[in-house]
Amino acid sequence: MDKIKLFAPATVANLSCGFDVLGCCLDGVGDEMIISKNSAKKLRITKITGQDLPLEVDKNVAGVSAEALLNALGENQGFDIEIKKNIKAGSGIGSSAASAAGAVFGINKLLGEPFSTNELIKFAMEGERLASGNAHADNVAPALLGDFSLVKSYEPLEILSLPSLPELRILVLHPLIELKTRDSRSIIRQNVALTKAISQWGNLAALVSALYTQDYELLGRSLKDEIIEPVRSILIPYFDELKALASANGALGFGISGSGPSVFAMCKGDVVAQKVKTEFQEFYQDKNIDFDLHLSKINSEGIKILAQ
């Protein structure tokens, strides 16, 4: 196999109670990538459409991640990477993670899968280090593994796959402003009150329990953020109003997607999800704010092979 075409999905990280350790994979929203072997024995990013991003390997998250994988193998093979960016940079739904995860997944396939999918996460994290200054896994892990991912530890790296719920729907509203992850991280307080930390631990543990017991009501009660949301929400237009709309129209929970500015509403079933979507759409149109809306099931597969 000399060439592969992939769908690299968007993701929602943090999910209110799991800053830097929790994320889930979306379906129908993502980048497309074509990765092929070349005879030049060089790693090259040959084309990017949809976003103005650097083609230089050392300045692009896909290139940095792919290079980390090849260096670990000691491989002297060349690959060309083309990226069709459907996820806007700085949107808060894992744009950099999709490119990083897609690059290592595709090259690993073309090399005969020397690494397991779990082992690819550490290479994709190098792309996140370039993008945000922090090698976090809460986007790249679900992009590669599908469903929900929990980072049990970073040193050593240990990722746990969590199940999803069949009727779970995630609505993502992206105000069309760019909020760089690096900037969004810079405003987070470095010290946390013990009472708030205890509350956050409880919510994260309850969310994991809710996924295994298929308890939608408990899942909704777990989507609370005592630490990050109060700080980051001020950067998102009409955050409190959107949160109130989500609750009033039956959403299980509402929060910031990743570092923002996207927000998510988690819903049970299509009827509630469509209702919340309509309310969000009408509200932002009334405020004359440009936005994108994505309504998605949970993607249980992660990265998908489109052609090979």
C-alpha positions as CSV (number, residue, x, y, z in Angstrom):
1,M,0.0,0.0,0.0
2,D,1.5,3.3,-1.1
3,K,-1.3,5.8,-0.6
4,I,-4.2,6.3,1.9
5,K,-7.0,8.7,2.2
6,L,-8.4,9.5,5.7
7,F,-11.2,11.2,7.6
8,A,-9.6,12.8,10.7
9,P,-12.4,13.7,13.1
10,A,-13.0,16.7,15.2
11,T,-13.1,16.2,19.0
12,V,-14.5,17.9,22.1
13,A,-12.0,18.0,24.9
14,N,-12.3,18.7,28.7
15,L,-16.1,18.1,28.7
16,S,-16.4,20.5,31.6
17,C,-15.2,18.2,34.4
18,G,-12.1,16.7,32.8
19,F,-9.6,19.4,32.0
20,D,-6.7,18.0,29.9
21,V,-7.8,14.4,30.7
22,L,-11.1,13.8,29.0
23,G,-12.4,14.0,25.4
24,C,-14.8,12.5,22.9
25,C,-14.8,12.0,19.2
26,L,-17.3,13.6,16.8
27,D,-18.8,12.1,13.6
28,G,-19.3,14.0,10.3
29,V,-17.0,16.9,11.3
30,G,-13.4,16.5,10.4
31,D,-10.5,17.0,8.0
32,E,-9.6,14.8,5.0
33,M,-6.0,13.8,4.4
34,I,-4.1,12.0,1.7
35,I,-0.8,10.4,2.7
36,S,1.4,8.7,0.1
37,K,4.9,7.3,-0.1
38,N,7.5,9.2,-2.1
39,S,10.8,8.3,-3.7
40,A,12.6,11.4,-2.4
41,K,12.9,9.8,1.1
42,K,11.7,13.1,2.6
43,L,8.7,14.0,4.7
44,R,6.8,16.7,2.8
45,I,3.5,18.6,3.3
46,T,2.6,19.2,-0.3
47,K,-0.8,20.9,-0.1
48,I,-3.2,22.4,2.4
49,T,-6.6,23.7,1.4
50,G,-9.3,25.3,3.6
51,Q,-6.9,27.1,6.0
52,D,-3.8,29.2,5.7
53,L,-1.3,27.0,7.5
54,P,2.5,26.5,7.0
55,L,3.8,23.8,4.7
56,E,7.1,23.6,6.5
57,V,7.3,20.3,8.3
58,D,8.8,21.7,11.5
59,K,6.0,24.4,11.7
60,N,3.0,22.2,11.0
61,V,1.5,19.9,13.6
62,A,1.1,17.0,11.0
63,G,4.7,17.3,10.1
64,V,6.0,17.4,13.6
65,S,3.9,14.4,14.7
66,A,4.9,12.4,11.6
67,E,8.6,13.2,12.2
68,A,8.4,12.0,15.8
69,L,7.0,8.7,14.6
70,L,9.6,8.2,11.9
71,N,12.4,9.2,14.3
72,A,11.2,6.6,16.8
73,L,11.4,3.9,14.0
74,G,14.6,5.1,12.5
75,E,12.9,4.9,9.1
76,N,14.4,6.5,6.1
77,Q,11.2,6.6,4.0
78,G,9.5,9.6,2.4
79,F,5.9,10.6,2.7
80,D,3.8,13.4,1.1
81,I,0.9,14.7,3.2
82,E,-2.1,16.6,1.7
83,I,-4.6,18.2,4.1
84,K,-8.1,19.4,3.4
85,K,-8.9,21.4,6.5
86,N,-12.6,21.4,7.3
87,I,-12.0,22.2,11.0
88,K,-11.1,25.8,11.5
89,A,-7.9,26.5,13.4
90,G,-8.5,28.0,16.8
91,S,-12.1,26.7,16.8
92,G,-11.8,24.6,20.0
93,I,-12.8,21.3,18.4
94,G,-9.4,19.8,17.9
95,S,-8.2,21.2,14.6
96,S,-4.5,20.6,15.4
97,A,-5.3,17.2,16.9
98,A,-7.1,16.0,13.7
99,S,-4.1,16.8,11.5
100,A,-1.6,15.4,14.0
101,A,-3.6,12.2,14.6
102,G,-4.3,11.7,10.9
103,A,-0.7,12.0,9.9
104,V,0.6,9.4,12.4
105,F,-2.3,7.1,11.7
106,G,-1.8,7.2,7.9
107,I,2.0,6.8,8.0
108,N,1.6,3.9,10.5
109,K,-0.8,2.1,8.1
110,L,1.5,2.6,5.1
111,L,4.4,1.2,7.1
112,G,2.5,-2.0,8.0
113,E,1.3,-0.8,11.5
114,P,4.5,-1.1,13.6
115,F,2.7,0.8,16.4
116,S,-0.6,0.1,18.0
117,T,-3.2,2.8,17.9
118,N,-2.6,3.6,21.5
119,E,1.1,4.0,20.9
120,L,0.4,6.6,18.2
121,I,-1.0,9.0,20.8
122,K,2.5,10.0,22.1
123,F,3.6,11.0,18.6
124,A,0.4,13.0,17.9
125,M,0.9,14.8,21.2
126,E,4.1,16.4,19.7
127,G,1.8,18.3,17.3
128,E,-0.2,19.5,20.2
129,R,3.0,20.7,21.9
130,L,3.8,22.8,18.8
131,A,0.2,24.2,18.6
132,S,-0.3,25.1,22.3
133,G,3.0,24.7,24.1
134,N,1.6,21.7,26.0
135,A,1.6,18.1,24.8
136,H,-1.9,17.2,26.0
137,A,-3.8,14.1,24.8
138,D,-7.4,14.9,25.4
139,N,-8.1,15.6,21.7
140,V,-5.6,13.3,19.9
141,A,-6.6,10.2,22.0
142,P,-10.3,10.2,21.1
143,A,-9.5,11.2,17.5
144,L,-7.4,8.0,17.2
145,L,-9.5,5.7,19.5
146,G,-13.1,6.9,19.0
147,D,-15.8,7.3,21.7
148,F,-14.6,8.8,25.0
149,S,-10.9,8.8,26.2
150,L,-9.6,9.4,29.7
151,V,-6.0,10.2,30.3
152,K,-5.2,8.2,33.5
153,S,-1.7,9.7,33.6
154,Y,0.8,11.6,31.5
155,E,4.0,10.2,33.2
156,P,3.9,7.4,32.2
157,L,1.3,8.0,29.4
158,E,-1.8,5.8,30.0
159,I,-5.0,6.3,28.1
160,L,-8.3,4.5,28.9
161,S,-11.1,4.1,26.4
162,L,-14.6,4.7,27.8
163,P,-17.9,3.7,26.2
164,S,-20.5,6.0,24.8
165,L,-24.3,6.1,25.0
166,P,-26.4,5.2,22.0
167,E,-28.7,8.2,22.1
168,L,-26.0,10.8,23.0
169,R,-25.8,13.8,20.6
170,I,-23.4,16.7,20.8
171,L,-24.2,20.1,19.4
172,V,-21.2,22.4,18.8
173,L,-21.6,26.1,18.3
174,H,-18.5,27.8,17.0
175,P,-18.6,31.7,17.1
176,L,-16.4,32.6,14.1
177,I,-13.7,34.2,16.2
178,E,-10.2,32.6,16.6
179,L,-9.1,31.8,20.1
180,K,-5.6,30.3,20.2
181,T,-5.2,27.5,22.6
182,R,-1.9,28.9,23.8
183,D,-3.6,32.2,24.7
184,S,-6.6,30.5,26.3
185,R,-4.3,28.5,28.5
186,S,-2.4,31.6,29.6
187,I,-5.3,33.0,31.6
188,I,-6.0,29.8,33.7
189,R,-5.2,30.1,37.4
190,Q,-2.3,27.8,38.5
191,N,-3.7,27.3,42.0
192,V,-7.1,25.8,42.8
193,A,-9.0,25.8,46.0
194,L,-9.3,22.4,47.6
195,T,-13.1,22.5,47.8
196,K,-13.4,23.2,44.0
197,A,-10.9,20.4,43.2
198,I,-12.9,17.9,45.3
199,S,-16.1,18.9,43.5
200,Q,-14.3,18.5,40.1
201,W,-13.0,15.0,41.0
202,G,-16.4,14.0,42.0
203,N,-17.9,15.1,38.7
204,L,-15.3,13.4,36.6
205,A,-15.7,10.1,38.5
206,A,-19.5,10.4,38.2
207,L,-19.3,11.0,34.4
208,V,-17.2,7.8,34.0
209,S,-19.8,5.9,36.1
210,A,-22.6,7.4,33.9
211,L,-21.0,6.2,30.7
212,Y,-20.7,2.6,32.0
213,T,-24.2,2.5,33.6
214,Q,-25.8,4.4,30.6
215,D,-27.3,6.9,33.1
216,Y,-28.0,10.0,31.0
217,E,-29.3,12.0,34.0
218,L,-26.2,11.4,36.0
219,L,-24.1,12.3,32.9
220,G,-25.8,15.6,32.7
221,R,-25.3,16.4,36.4
222,S,-21.6,15.6,36.0
223,L,-21.0,18.2,33.3
224,K,-20.0,21.0,35.6
225,D,-16.8,22.9,35.7
226,E,-15.7,24.6,38.9
227,I,-12.2,25.6,37.7
228,I,-11.7,26.5,34.1
229,E,-15.2,27.6,32.8
230,P,-15.5,30.7,35.2
231,V,-12.3,32.1,33.6
232,R,-12.6,31.1,30.0
233,S,-16.3,31.8,29.6
234,I,-15.7,35.6,29.5
235,L,-14.0,35.1,26.2
236,I,-17.1,33.6,24.5
237,P,-19.9,35.9,23.3
238,Y,-23.1,35.4,25.3
239,F,-21.9,32.3,27.1
240,D,-24.3,32.5,30.0
241,E,-27.3,33.1,27.8
242,L,-26.4,30.1,25.6
243,K,-26.0,28.0,28.8
244,A,-29.5,29.1,30.0
245,L,-31.0,28.3,26.5
246,A,-29.5,24.8,26.5
247,S,-30.9,24.0,30.0
248,A,-34.3,25.5,29.2
249,N,-34.6,23.3,26.1
250,G,-33.7,20.0,27.7
251,A,-30.0,19.6,27.1
252,L,-28.2,17.3,29.5
253,G,-25.4,19.8,29.9
254,F,-23.4,22.7,28.4
255,G,-19.8,23.8,28.5
256,I,-16.8,25.0,26.6
257,S,-15.4,22.8,23.9
258,G,-11.6,22.5,24.5
259,S,-10.1,25.9,24.9
260,G,-13.0,27.6,23.1
261,P,-14.5,29.7,21.6
262,S,-16.7,26.7,20.6
263,V,-19.3,25.6,23.1
264,F,-21.1,22.3,23.3
265,A,-24.5,21.1,24.4
266,M,-24.9,17.4,25.2
267,C,-28.3,16.0,24.5
268,K,-30.2,12.8,24.7
269,G,-31.8,12.0,21.3
270,D,-32.3,13.8,18.0
271,V,-35.5,15.7,19.0
272,V,-33.9,17.6,21.9
273,A,-30.7,18.1,20.0
274,Q,-32.6,19.7,17.0
275,K,-34.6,21.9,19.4
276,V,-31.4,23.2,21.1
277,K,-29.8,23.7,17.7
278,T,-32.7,25.9,16.5
279,E,-32.6,28.0,19.6
280,F,-28.9,28.5,19.4
281,Q,-29.2,29.4,15.7
282,E,-32.0,31.9,16.2
283,F,-30.2,33.5,19.2
284,Y,-26.9,34.1,17.4
285,Q,-28.6,35.3,14.3
286,D,-30.5,37.8,16.3
287,K,-27.1,39.0,17.8
288,N,-25.6,39.3,14.3
289,I,-22.7,37.0,15.2
290,D,-21.3,34.7,12.5
291,F,-21.1,31.1,13.6
292,D,-21.0,27.5,12.6
293,L,-23.2,24.7,14.0
294,H,-22.3,21.0,14.1
295,L,-24.7,18.4,15.3
296,S,-23.0,15.0,15.8
297,K,-23.3,11.5,17.1
298,I,-20.4,10.1,19.0
299,N,-17.9,8.6,16.6
300,S,-17.0,5.1,17.9
301,E,-14.4,4.4,15.2
302,G,-12.1,7.5,15.4
303,I,-10.1,8.1,12.2
304,K,-11.7,6.4,9.2
305,I,-10.0,5.1,6.0
306,L,-11.8,6.6,3.0
307,A,-9.7,5.0,0.3
308,Q,-6.4,3.0,0.0
